[in-house]
């Protein structure tokens, strides 16, 4: 017996173009006393790649499994093209949700050829299936392997076959769970770019789950930053990176330097001068977060340091503790005269000052973040 897809009443004034391809409302999932997914809500329009990003164990894959229909939520609703597919009572079977799945192990059938793997699950006549398979394999540059078997392909080629198979039935939504983690690091960026181009051509709404910030920044139109079962922040990659909601959000995307201070008279002291903290009571502990690339370095040539601009703030002196070449940049560690704090700075290309060298540092005030310390 088939399960009907009930229409959800559109909100007044809503136009069809504004209806998201996928909408998740107040999704929660508990295992015993532990809440793994906690009141998660988001929407994805057609043609958009949204990345659910967070550390291992934060609830990303559980959210994906519930949307796919292989797990059941304790509360919340899921809509596809404004039609209810799942709540705590009603449930459309996974195979009828028009949702494609792609996993990190590719899950290709070893006994089937590339063509038969891609055609698996396709409806229609044999010529129709063959035409769709050929079209997709040409688009992922694997048409010459149409009659090969998975064991004869490289990891990158197997990934592209898995992508073609997931897209063959033209799903409205594609769920991708760490799909590139099994690839050699040298292959990943090229495969990601090819995958993104194909997804954009298909106009599929994509939910990508990953714990790698670089992957999220490279592929996503929107990032949902998840922690402890909740979405802590959402937005375009640029906004998430440059306006983190807290220290943990900033640190998830890059190394950070942390300066501890206390508020006194709406101000807090640092090696680089005072920071305004309006609205914070005296005695509040705060953390000043500075990314290594936003520390500017100058030699102590005259004992007075460089001449700062208003944007740079007060120069602070430190002594080099260690310098390492990292390939495209150098990482230099300083012990600051102000309070003995060790700060890290990154410099393009080769820059390897000797330990014990005094240098002046400045910061971009507009690239610093100040957060009250959470209890």
C-alpha positions as CSV (number, residue, x, y, z in Angstrom):
1,X,0.0,0.0,0.0
2,X,1.4,3.4,-1.0
3,X,1.5,6.2,1.5
4,X,0.0,9.5,0.1
5,X,2.0,12.7,0.3
6,X,-0.3,15.2,2.0
7,X,-0.3,18.8,1.0
8,X,0.9,21.2,3.6
9,X,-1.2,24.4,3.6
10,X,1.0,27.2,2.3
11,X,1.4,30.3,4.4
12,X,-0.6,33.3,3.3
13,X,1.2,35.3,0.7
14,X,3.8,32.7,0.0
15,X,4.8,32.2,-3.6
16,X,5.9,28.9,-5.1
17,X,9.4,30.2,-5.7
18,X,9.9,30.8,-2.0
19,X,9.0,27.2,-1.0
20,X,12.2,25.4,0.1
21,X,13.1,22.1,-1.4
22,X,13.8,20.7,2.1
23,X,12.5,22.1,5.3
24,X,13.3,20.7,8.8
25,X,11.3,21.9,11.7
26,X,12.2,21.5,15.4
27,X,13.9,18.1,14.9
28,X,14.9,16.3,18.1
29,X,16.3,12.8,18.7
30,X,17.1,11.2,22.1
31,X,18.9,8.0,23.0
32,X,18.1,7.3,26.6
33,X,19.0,10.3,28.6
34,X,21.1,11.8,25.9
35,X,19.7,14.3,23.4
36,X,21.7,13.9,20.2
37,X,19.7,16.3,18.0
38,X,18.1,19.2,19.9
39,X,15.4,21.3,18.2
40,X,17.1,21.6,14.9
41,X,15.4,23.7,12.1
42,X,16.6,24.8,8.7
43,X,15.5,25.1,5.1
44,X,17.3,24.5,1.8
45,X,16.1,25.9,-1.6
46,X,16.6,24.1,-4.9
47,X,20.1,24.4,-6.2
48,X,21.7,25.3,-2.9
49,X,24.5,23.4,-1.1
50,X,24.1,23.5,2.6
51,X,26.8,22.1,4.9
52,X,26.0,20.7,8.3
53,X,29.4,21.3,9.9
54,X,30.6,20.2,13.4
55,X,32.9,18.0,15.4
56,X,32.4,14.2,15.6
57,X,29.4,13.3,17.8
58,X,27.6,16.6,17.5
59,X,24.5,15.0,15.8
60,X,25.2,15.7,12.1
61,X,24.9,12.2,10.9
62,X,21.8,11.4,13.0
63,X,20.1,14.5,11.5
64,X,21.0,13.2,8.1
65,X,19.7,9.7,8.9
66,X,16.3,11.1,10.1
67,X,15.9,13.1,6.9
68,X,16.8,10.0,4.8
69,X,14.1,8.0,6.7
70,X,16.5,5.4,8.2
71,X,16.0,6.8,11.7
72,X,13.0,8.3,13.5
73,X,12.8,11.6,15.3
74,X,11.2,12.0,18.8
75,X,9.8,15.4,17.7
76,X,9.7,17.6,14.7
77,X,8.7,17.6,11.1
78,X,10.3,17.2,7.7
79,X,8.9,18.6,4.4
80,X,10.0,18.1,0.8
81,X,8.7,20.7,-1.7
82,X,6.1,21.8,1.0
83,X,4.8,18.2,1.5
84,X,5.1,16.4,4.8
85,X,7.2,13.3,4.6
86,X,7.7,12.7,8.3
87,X,6.5,13.6,11.8
88,X,6.2,11.5,14.9
89,X,3.1,9.7,13.5
90,X,3.1,10.0,9.7
91,X,6.1,8.6,7.8
92,X,6.8,8.3,4.0
93,X,9.1,5.3,3.3
94,X,12.7,6.2,2.5
95,X,12.5,5.0,-1.1
96,X,9.5,7.4,-1.8
97,X,11.1,10.6,-0.4
98,X,12.9,11.6,-3.7
99,X,16.0,11.8,-1.7
100,X,19.4,10.5,-2.9
101,X,22.2,9.3,-0.5
102,X,25.9,9.3,-0.9
103,X,28.2,8.0,1.8
104,X,31.9,8.0,2.5
105,X,32.5,4.4,1.5
106,X,30.7,4.9,-1.9
107,X,28.8,1.5,-1.4
108,X,29.2,0.4,-5.0
109,X,28.1,-3.2,-5.8
110,X,31.3,-5.1,-6.7
111,X,29.6,-7.7,-8.8
112,X,27.9,-5.0,-11.0
113,X,29.5,-3.0,-13.8
114,X,29.8,0.7,-13.6
115,X,26.7,1.0,-15.9
116,X,24.7,-1.3,-13.8
117,X,25.7,0.5,-10.6
118,X,24.6,3.8,-12.0
119,X,21.4,2.3,-13.3
120,X,20.5,0.6,-10.0
121,X,17.1,2.0,-8.9
122,X,16.4,3.7,-12.2
123,X,12.9,3.3,-13.7
124,X,12.1,3.0,-17.4
125,X,12.9,0.9,-20.4
126,X,16.4,-0.5,-20.9
127,X,17.3,2.1,-23.6
128,X,16.0,4.9,-21.4
129,X,18.2,3.7,-18.5
130,X,21.2,3.3,-20.8
131,X,20.8,6.8,-22.1
132,X,20.6,8.3,-18.6
133,X,23.7,6.3,-17.5
134,X,25.7,7.3,-20.5
135,X,24.8,11.0,-20.0
136,X,25.9,11.0,-16.4
137,X,29.1,9.1,-17.0
138,X,30.0,11.5,-19.8
139,X,29.5,14.4,-17.3
140,X,31.8,12.8,-14.7
141,X,34.3,11.9,-17.4
142,X,33.9,8.1,-17.0
143,X,32.2,7.1,-20.2
144,X,35.1,4.9,-21.2
145,X,34.6,2.9,-18.0
146,X,31.0,2.2,-18.6
147,X,31.5,-1.6,-18.7
148,X,34.3,-1.8,-16.1
149,X,33.9,-3.0,-12.6
150,X,34.5,-1.0,-9.4
151,X,37.7,-2.9,-8.5
152,X,39.3,-1.6,-11.7
153,X,38.7,2.0,-10.7
154,X,40.7,4.4,-8.6
155,X,39.2,5.9,-5.4
156,X,38.4,9.2,-7.2
157,X,36.8,7.3,-10.1
158,X,34.7,5.2,-7.7
159,X,33.5,8.4,-5.9
160,X,32.4,9.9,-9.3
161,X,30.5,6.6,-10.1
162,X,28.8,6.9,-6.7
163,X,27.8,10.5,-7.4
164,X,26.4,9.5,-10.8
165,X,24.4,6.7,-9.2
166,X,23.0,9.1,-6.6
167,X,22.0,11.6,-9.2
168,X,20.6,9.1,-11.8
169,X,17.0,9.1,-10.5
170,X,17.0,13.0,-10.5
171,X,16.4,13.3,-6.7
172,X,15.0,16.5,-5.4
173,X,17.5,16.4,-2.5
174,X,20.9,14.8,-2.2
175,X,22.3,13.9,1.2
176,X,26.1,13.5,1.4
177,X,27.7,12.1,4.5
178,X,31.5,12.7,4.6
179,X,31.6,11.7,0.9
180,X,35.3,12.8,0.3
181,X,36.9,11.5,3.5
182,X,38.1,8.3,1.9
183,X,40.0,10.1,-0.9
184,X,43.7,10.8,-1.0
185,X,44.2,14.4,0.1
186,X,45.7,15.4,-3.2
187,X,42.6,14.3,-5.1
188,X,40.0,15.9,-2.8
189,X,39.9,19.5,-4.1
190,X,39.6,18.5,-7.7
191,X,36.9,15.9,-7.0
192,X,35.0,18.4,-4.8
193,X,35.1,21.0,-7.6
194,X,33.8,18.5,-10.2
195,X,31.1,17.3,-7.8
196,X,30.0,20.9,-7.1
197,X,29.8,21.8,-10.7
198,X,27.6,18.8,-11.5
199,X,25.3,19.4,-8.5
200,X,24.8,23.0,-9.7
201,X,24.0,21.8,-13.2
202,X,21.4,19.4,-11.8
203,X,19.8,22.0,-9.6
204,X,19.6,19.5,-6.7
205,X,19.3,20.7,-3.1
206,X,22.2,19.3,-1.3
207,X,22.8,18.7,2.4
208,X,26.5,17.9,3.0
209,X,27.7,16.6,6.4
210,X,31.3,17.1,7.2
211,X,33.7,17.8,10.1
212,X,36.2,19.6,7.8
213,X,35.9,23.4,7.7
214,X,37.9,23.6,4.5
215,X,35.5,21.4,2.7
216,X,32.5,23.4,4.0
217,X,34.1,26.7,3.0
218,X,34.9,25.3,-0.5
219,X,31.5,23.8,-1.3
220,X,28.7,25.3,0.7
221,X,26.4,28.2,-0.1
222,X,25.2,28.1,3.5
223,X,26.9,26.6,6.6
224,X,25.0,25.3,9.6
225,X,27.6,25.1,12.5
226,X,26.4,22.4,14.9
227,X,27.6,21.6,18.4
228,X,26.1,19.4,21.1
229,X,23.0,18.6,19.0
230,X,22.2,22.3,18.3
231,X,22.8,24.6,15.4
232,X,24.9,27.3,17.0
233,X,25.3,29.5,13.9
234,X,24.2,29.7,10.3
235,X,25.1,31.8,7.3
236,X,27.3,32.1,4.2
237,X,30.9,30.9,4.7
238,X,32.3,34.4,4.6
239,X,29.9,35.5,7.4
240,X,30.4,32.5,9.6
241,X,34.2,32.9,9.3
242,X,34.3,36.6,9.9
243,X,31.6,36.9,12.5
244,X,31.8,33.9,14.8
245,X,29.3,33.7,17.6
246,X,31.8,32.5,20.2
247,X,35.4,31.4,20.8
248,X,34.6,27.8,19.8
249,X,33.1,28.9,16.5
250,X,36.1,31.0,15.7
251,X,38.5,28.2,16.7
252,X,36.7,25.6,14.6
253,X,37.8,27.3,11.3
254,X,41.4,28.1,12.1
255,X,44.1,28.3,14.8
256,X,43.5,31.2,17.2
257,X,45.4,33.1,19.8
258,X,43.5,33.7,23.1
259,X,44.2,36.6,25.4
260,X,42.5,36.6,28.8
261,X,41.4,39.9,30.4
262,X,39.0,41.4,32.9
263,X,36.5,44.2,32.3
264,X,37.0,47.3,34.4
265,X,35.0,50.4,33.6
266,X,33.7,48.9,30.3
267,X,37.3,48.4,29.2
268,X,39.7,45.4,29.2
269,X,43.5,45.6,28.9
270,X,45.6,43.6,26.4
271,X,49.2,43.8,25.0
272,X,47.7,45.8,22.2
273,X,45.9,48.4,24.2
274,X,42.4,48.5,25.6
275,X,39.2,47.0,24.1
276,X,35.8,48.4,24.6
277,X,33.3,46.1,26.4
278,X,30.1,48.1,26.7
279,X,27.4,46.6,28.8
280,X,29.7,44.1,30.6
281,X,29.9,44.5,34.4
282,X,33.2,45.1,36.1
283,X,35.1,41.9,36.9
284,X,33.7,40.0,33.9
285,X,36.4,37.7,32.4
286,X,36.7,37.9,28.6
287,X,38.7,36.3,25.9
288,X,40.2,38.3,23.0
289,X,40.4,36.0,20.0
290,X,43.0,36.7,17.3
291,X,43.8,34.5,14.3
292,X,47.5,34.1,13.6
293,X,47.2,35.6,10.1
294,X,45.9,38.8,11.6
295,X,49.0,39.5,13.6
296,X,51.3,41.9,11.8
297,X,55.1,41.7,12.4
298,X,57.8,44.4,12.3
299,X,61.4,44.2,13.5
300,X,62.5,46.2,16.6
301,X,64.8,48.4,14.7
302,X,64.7,51.5,16.8
303,X,63.4,50.3,20.2
304,X,60.1,52.2,19.7
305,X,58.3,49.9,17.4
306,X,56.4,50.7,14.2
307,X,54.1,53.7,13.7
308,X,50.6,52.2,14.0
309,X,47.5,53.4,12.3
310,X,44.2,53.9,14.2
311,X,43.1,50.6,12.7
312,X,46.2,48.7,14.0
313,X,45.9,49.9,17.7
314,X,48.9,49.8,20.1
315,X,52.0,47.9,19.1
316,X,53.2,45.2,21.5
317,X,56.7,43.7,21.8
318,X,57.5,40.0,21.9
319,X,60.5,37.8,21.6
320,X,60.7,34.9,19.1
321,X,60.5,31.5,20.7
322,X,60.3,29.3,17.6
323,X,59.8,29.6,13.8
324,X,58.8,26.9,11.4
325,X,58.3,26.8,7.6
326,X,54.9,25.1,6.8
327,X,55.1,25.1,3.0
328,X,53.1,28.1,1.8
329,X,53.7,30.1,5.0
330,X,55.8,30.3,8.1
331,X,54.6,30.0,11.7
332,X,56.3,32.2,14.3
333,X,55.7,32.0,18.0
334,X,56.3,35.0,20.3
335,X,56.4,35.4,24.1
336,X,54.9,38.8,24.8
337,X,56.6,41.2,27.2
338,X,53.2,42.4,28.5
339,X,52.2,39.2,30.4
340,X,54.3,36.3,29.0
341,X,51.5,35.0,26.8
342,X,52.7,33.0,23.8
343,X,51.1,34.2,20.5
344,X,51.4,32.6,17.0
345,X,51.7,34.6,13.8
346,X,51.6,33.3,10.2
347,X,53.6,35.0,7.5
348,X,53.5,34.2,3.8
349,X,56.5,32.4,2.3
350,X,59.7,31.8,4.2
351,X,60.3,33.9,7.3
352,X,62.4,32.2,10.0
353,X,63.8,34.7,12.6
354,X,66.1,33.3,15.2
355,X,64.8,32.5,18.7
356,X,65.5,35.4,21.0
357,X,64.9,38.0,18.3
358,X,62.7,40.9,19.6
359,X,60.0,42.1,17.3
360,X,56.9,44.3,17.4
361,X,53.4,43.0,16.7
362,X,50.3,44.8,15.7
363,X,46.7,43.6,15.2
364,X,43.8,44.5,13.0
365,X,41.2,45.6,15.5
366,X,38.4,44.8,13.0
367,X,39.6,41.2,12.9
368,X,39.6,40.6,16.6
369,X,36.7,39.0,18.5
370,X,36.0,39.6,22.2
371,X,33.7,37.1,24.1
372,X,32.7,36.8,27.7
373,X,34.1,33.7,29.3
374,X,31.3,31.1,29.7
375,X,30.9,29.5,33.1
